[in-house]
């Protein structure tokens, strides 16, 4: 899960990929929620570590904000 990496470069690439896949419609809220759910609800990755990358991606456009917000509901 690149969005939660400690390495800034890896995390940045993951955010860029998230922005691109939401932007071109390859990733929707259901798929993102399904992918994030197991990581968030396990001890493998804290929700706090995902906050900044998800905020960065969500700030890209209203579509990005909607997809990410819906995925986290």
Backbone as CSV, one residue per row, in Angstrom:
resi,resn,N_x,N_y,N_z,CA_x,CA_y,CA_z,C_x,C_y,C_z
1,UNK,0.861,-1.173,0.000,0.000,0.000,0.000,0.899,1.225,0.000
2,UNK,1.110,1.765,-1.169,2.006,2.896,-1.342,1.578,4.159,-0.623
3,UNK,0.269,4.342,-0.434,-0.209,5.559,0.225,0.251,5.647,1.677
4,UNK,0.585,4.533,2.273,1.003,4.523,3.665,2.493,4.310,3.857
5,UNK,3.256,4.363,2.788,4.702,4.149,2.889,5.381,5.242,3.702
6,UNK,6.436,4.857,4.383,7.252,5.838,5.099,8.109,6.638,4.121
7,UNK,8.526,5.996,3.044,9.349,6.651,2.020,8.521,7.687,1.272
8,UNK,8.959,8.930,1.319,8.215,10.025,0.691,8.064,9.805,-0.813
9,UNK,9.122,9.360,-1.468,9.072,9.166,-2.917,8.039,8.110,-3.309
10,UNK,7.996,7.018,-2.581,7.011,5.972,-2.864,5.599,6.473,-2.603
11,UNK,5.421,7.197,-1.528,4.104,7.742,-1.188,3.650,8.745,-2.250
12,UNK,4.581,9.570,-2.724,4.255,10.545,-3.762,3.819,9.851,-5.048
13,UNK,4.512,8.793,-5.430,4.119,8.037,-6.618,2.732,7.426,-6.449
14,UNK,2.445,6.935,-5.262,1.129,6.351,-5.001,0.031,7.405,-5.080
15,UNK,0.293,8.592,-4.563,-0.685,9.683,-4.649,-0.903,10.070,-6.107
16,UNK,0.168,10.172,-6.868,0.051,10.492,-8.290,-0.788,9.446,-9.022
17,UNK,-0.561,8.180,-8.700,-1.339,7.111,-9.323,-2.806,7.188,-8.916
18,UNK,-3.062,7.486,-7.647,-4.434,7.625,-7.169,-5.127,8.773,-7.892
19,UNK,-4.454,9.897,-8.019,-5.020,11.055,-8.713,-5.335,10.696,-10.165
20,UNK,-4.416,10.033,-10.834,-4.613,9.673,-12.235,-5.763,8.690,-12.426
21,UNK,-5.828,7.663,-11.580,-6.856,6.640,-11.772,-8.252,7.131,-11.416
22,UNK,-8.353,8.023,-10.452,-9.655,8.633,-10.170,-10.013,9.586,-11.310
23,UNK,-9.035,10.355,-11.750,-9.267,11.353,-12.784,-9.765,10.781,-14.091
24,UNK,-9.243,9.631,-14.476,-9.674,9.052,-15.753,-10.764,7.997,-15.596
25,UNK,-11.271,7.848,-14.385,-12.413,6.959,-14.169,-12.087,5.493,-13.956
26,UNK,-10.809,5.141,-13.869,-10.461,3.739,-13.646,-10.706,3.293,-12.209
27,UNK,-10.811,4.253,-11.287,-11.010,3.923,-9.879,-12.221,4.681,-9.351
28,UNK,-13.170,3.938,-8.793,-14.347,4.579,-8.209,-14.337,4.384,-6.693
29,UNK,-15.321,4.975,-6.035,-15.376,4.948,-4.574,-15.486,3.525,-4.029
30,UNK,-16.275,2.684,-4.669,-16.429,1.312,-4.179,-15.109,0.549,-4.222
31,UNK,-14.403,0.667,-5.331,-13.126,-0.037,-5.461,-12.091,0.505,-4.485
32,UNK,-12.053,1.821,-4.333,-11.097,2.414,-3.393,-11.422,2.015,-1.962
33,UNK,-12.687,2.059,-1.601,-13.095,1.651,-0.257,-12.759,0.204,0.029
34,UNK,-12.972,-0.650,-0.966,-12.650,-2.069,-0.823,-11.147,-2.265,-0.626
35,UNK,-10.354,-1.478,-1.342,-8.896,-1.596,-1.217,-8.378,-1.044,0.107
36,UNK,-8.951,0.057,0.565,-8.465,0.692,1.797,-8.966,0.010,3.067
37,UNK,-10.167,-0.524,3.025,-10.803,-1.089,4.217,-9.946,-2.046,5.021
38,UNK,-9.429,-3.089,4.404,-8.626,-4.050,5.177,-7.383,-3.428,5.805
39,UNK,-6.784,-2.448,5.138,-5.589,-1.801,5.667,-5.927,-0.921,6.855
40,UNK,-7.026,-0.179,6.745,-7.415,0.741,7.808,-7.852,-0.024,9.058
41,UNK,-8.567,-1.129,8.861,-9.120,-1.858,10.001,-8.197,-2.947,10.524
42,UNK,-6.977,-2.969,10.044,-5.991,-3.897,10.586,-4.936,-3.083,11.331
43,UNK,-4.019,-3.764,11.920,-2.942,-3.056,12.609,-1.759,-2.798,11.675
44,UNK,-1.919,-3.113,10.408,-0.821,-2.968,9.463,-0.576,-1.532,9.016
45,UNK,-1.622,-0.712,9.040,-1.500,0.664,8.566,-2.483,1.529,9.328
46,UNK,-2.005,2.625,9.860,-2.898,3.493,10.616,-3.633,4.457,9.679
47,UNK,-4.847,4.785,10.055,-5.624,5.754,9.284,-4.919,7.106,9.280
48,UNK,-4.227,7.422,10.346,-3.507,8.697,10.427,-2.434,8.797,9.344
49,UNK,-1.782,7.697,9.038,-0.742,7.715,8.004,-1.344,7.956,6.624
50,UNK,-2.598,7.546,6.425,-3.255,7.746,5.132,-3.844,9.148,4.969
51,UNK,-3.991,9.865,6.056,-4.699,11.150,6.020,-4.083,12.133,5.030
52,UNK,-2.804,12.383,5.126,-2.176,13.378,4.261,-2.223,12.985,2.784
53,UNK,-1.854,11.753,2.424,-1.954,11.385,1.006,-3.384,11.475,0.462
54,UNK,-4.358,11.056,1.265,-5.745,11.136,0.797,-6.213,12.584,0.691
55,UNK,-5.795,13.427,1.616,-6.133,14.855,1.532,-5.523,15.483,0.282
56,UNK,-4.295,15.114,-0.019,-3.632,15.641,-1.212,-4.393,15.246,-2.471
57,UNK,-4.753,13.978,-2.568,-5.495,13.511,-3.749,-6.879,14.142,-3.812
58,UNK,-7.541,14.267,-2.677,-8.894,14.828,-2.643,-8.914,16.290,-3.060
59,UNK,-7.817,16.994,-2.860,-7.770,18.413,-3.209,-7.589,18.648,-4.710
60,UNK,-7.408,17.581,-5.462,-7.165,17.692,-6.904,-8.380,18.243,-7.661
61,UNK,-9.579,17.794,-7.310,-10.786,18.254,-8.004,-12.012,17.825,-7.196
62,UNK,-13.176,18.384,-7.529,-14.397,17.928,-6.853,-14.654,16.431,-7.046
63,UNK,-14.314,15.909,-8.208,-14.492,14.466,-8.454,-13.616,13.649,-7.501
64,UNK,-12.366,14.044,-7.350,-11.459,13.334,-6.454,-11.966,13.387,-5.015
65,UNK,-12.411,14.554,-4.609,-12.955,14.702,-3.258,-14.149,13.783,-3.045
66,UNK,-15.048,13.732,-4.010,-16.252,12.896,-3.891,-15.888,11.416,-3.809
67,UNK,-15.007,10.969,-4.689,-14.622,9.546,-4.707,-13.970,9.161,-3.382
68,UNK,-13.046,9.956,-2.904,-12.340,9.629,-1.668,-13.278,9.710,-0.473
69,UNK,-14.113,10.739,-0.432,-15.075,10.854,0.682,-16.031,9.678,0.702
70,UNK,-16.554,9.324,-0.458,-17.489,8.191,-0.536,-16.795,6.879,-0.174
71,UNK,-15.543,6.732,-0.557,-14.802,5.507,-0.250,-14.608,5.329,1.251
72,UNK,-14.477,6.430,1.961,-14.221,6.361,3.400,-15.472,6.240,4.240
73,UNK,-16.634,6.368,3.635,-17.890,6.260,4.400,-18.204,4.849,4.788
